[in-house]
Amino acid sequence: MQFLAEELSDPEAAPCGKCANCTGDRVGAAYAADLAEEAARFLECLSLSFDLKKQWPQAPCLRASAAESL
């Protein structure tokens, strides 16, 4: 979370002690194939839905057409 807080310019950004960035507990380059297969199955079964509340208004195209620029 420290990384995210710093990216958002939080002056009180500090290590959370929970995420892999703060604890240093990361899966290395070598890991068991069954672990990768289990992760893939988990992600395939994961279903997330998001309800859109608002959308940004569409900005008009700012580029002039080729004919206008001549």
Secondary structure, DSSP 4 states (H G I P E B T S, - for coil): -HHHHHHTT-TT----SSSHHHH-----S---HHHHHHHHHHHHH----------PPPPPP-SPPTTTT-
